[in-house]
Amino acid sequence: QDYRVPAISLFAEENGDGARLTFSDSAEDTRAGGQALAAASIIVHSGLWLLYSKPFFDDDPYVLEPGGYPNLTAWGAKDPAICSMHPIRLGCPVVERAGEPQAVIYEATGFQGRSFAVSRDVYDLRRLPGPPLPTVGSLRVLGGCWVGYEKEGFRGHQYLLEEGEYHDWTQWGGYDEELVSLRLLRTDFSAPALVLFEAMDFEAGGSVELSEALPDTQLAGYGPVTRSIHVLSGVWVAYEGPNFSGEQYVLEKGVYRSCEDWGAADCRIASAQPVLQVRAAPSAPLPQIQLFSEPDFLGDHVCFEDDQSALPAAFVPRSCRVRGGSWTLFDGQAFAGEQHVLSEGEYPTLSAMGCLSSTVIRSLQKVPVFFSEPSIFLHGLECFEGKEIELNNEVRSLQAEGFNNHVLSVRVKGGIWVLCEHGDFRGRQWLLDCTEITSWMTYSGLQHVGSLYPLRQRRIYFRIRSRELERFLSVPDDAEDMKAGRVVLSSPSDQSSSVWYYEEGLIKNQVAPTMSLQVIGPAGKGAKAVLWSQNRMPRQTWSIDSSGRIHSQMFEDMILDIKGGRSYDRDHAIIWDTAEERPTQIWDIQVL
């Protein structure tokens, strides 16, 4: 184990000669003046380093352990370009496949004897199918981060289990051979932060806030006694002794008001470290759903990444996992019949999926990605007349919120919504994207809506390509250093960034996360669109429709366009009235 500050030196010439640059922290873009940093040799002084040939941790990294690398061949590279890098402190637990949990339990040491593959919590090993296992002899963790416990019901000594192989109980740091229950850590591992308090229940007294590993609390001027803990984010492992030794306690986001809450018999905490996740390049989560023929993810299973108009006739799903995106399940073929909308998560039974015990799923369909803020209008009469209810967030029960749930027409202005027959999202469901339903009675057979909610999606990274001009909307790489960044059409290059994302109605570029796409100057045809501080008021939001038009939500009937002509700023983004004769108003959104 190595708990020193990570350090790496890059040299302009082989064998550690020439100009030298030393880094001790993550660098998302090392380029200067558009030129990539070139390294002919490297020395890793401490830590485990991931080096990328592209900025923003894009592409597959080179993984370098402490030691010398006298030439490109030594670390397997053909190109000396190093455009971004990220250190992983040796000794800190790491998870790579947090979204693909799987562990294989073996009866005997050395991966011998009977084995069981598990992908969810195990309350008591002795209750697994077949002859009971008294304990775990050996273990392979293929994906995810797990906690092993000495006793059933997630009690007793705790052991953090990273991805890897454990030949016997000594390799997971056990006090003895007992390991009877397993729990999967289902959480966000990013931006770890926690606060240790000397007093119970966060009362007055000493405290220390951590965002990285601390081998000895006394180094931070904090004593060895901790009576309450607040985990602000991430997953942490706290240790009874210094240098990450002794009894360990796995802490997830939340509050722990006393030592009993984290499973300790006393209040000694002398060191702590976060569980770190090795992240891939920015991308959308791949839509994926796994269907199982038995409850609790048992039996035969099938996995799909695309729409299925007809499932195999002999396969009847009884549980499922949604690994990416949201999906609509139908009890009829060709996407017909009753709908059951599922977002990312685990559904161990038909009931958890919102189905009756007699339901047979016959087809399934991905919910498309969307770029608009949730907005829906419910009307008391047909054709959008009568009383109007405007909603932007979920409502568990219209009646409980004081609304009359009598609804005869519906207009969805933004987002994708799920409308439910009864309160608490029960009963029949209908998935609606931007649409107008003049007669809810004809559409659904009902004259009311019990509850409703907008679907949420993870951050989506994309490029914005002009369908007419076949170039991409881009900004300079140094945009965040300026008050305003130009937004222009260009070909993908190392001098500009064409990767965007959508966040709460704002269109943002990955090189300038504190800025967003905004219109400056007098609001009218030809006004320029630039990157500007996202805190500028009033807030300027956008939506992207299915035809590829990017609408300003502030300036009615104005959409994103390119100026054109022959002037110096002909490639600059502007807003303009919707006009069929301007093909430059149509964009292709290329999800990464």
Secondary structure, DSSP 8 states (H G I E B T S, - for coil): ---S--EEEEESSGGG-S-EEEE-S-BS---BTTB-EE-SEEEEEESEEEEESSSTT-S--EEE-SEEE-SGGGGT-SS-EE-EEEEE-TTS-EES-TTS-EEEEEEEGGGEEEEEEE-S-BS-GGGSSSS--SS-SEEEEEES-EEEEEETTTEEEEEEE-SEEESSGGGGT-SSS---EEEE--S--SS-EEEEESSGGG-SS-EEEESS-BS-GGGGT--SB--EEEEEES-EEEEEETTTEEEEEEE-SEEE-SGGGGT-SS-B--EEEE-EE---SS-----EEEEEEEGGGEEEEEEESS-BSS--TT----EEEEEES-EEEEEEGGGEEEEEEE-SEEE-STTTTT--TT----EEEE----BS--EEEEEEEGGGEEEEEEESS-BS-TTTTT---B-SEEEEEES-EEEESSGGG-S-EEEE-SEEES-HHHHHS-SB--EEEE------EEEEEETTT--EEEEETTGGGSSSEE-EEE---TTEE--EEEETTEEEETT-TTEEEEE-SSSSTT-BEEEEETT-SS---EEE-TTS-EEESSSTTEEEEE--SSSTTTTBEEEEE--TT-GGG-EEEEE-
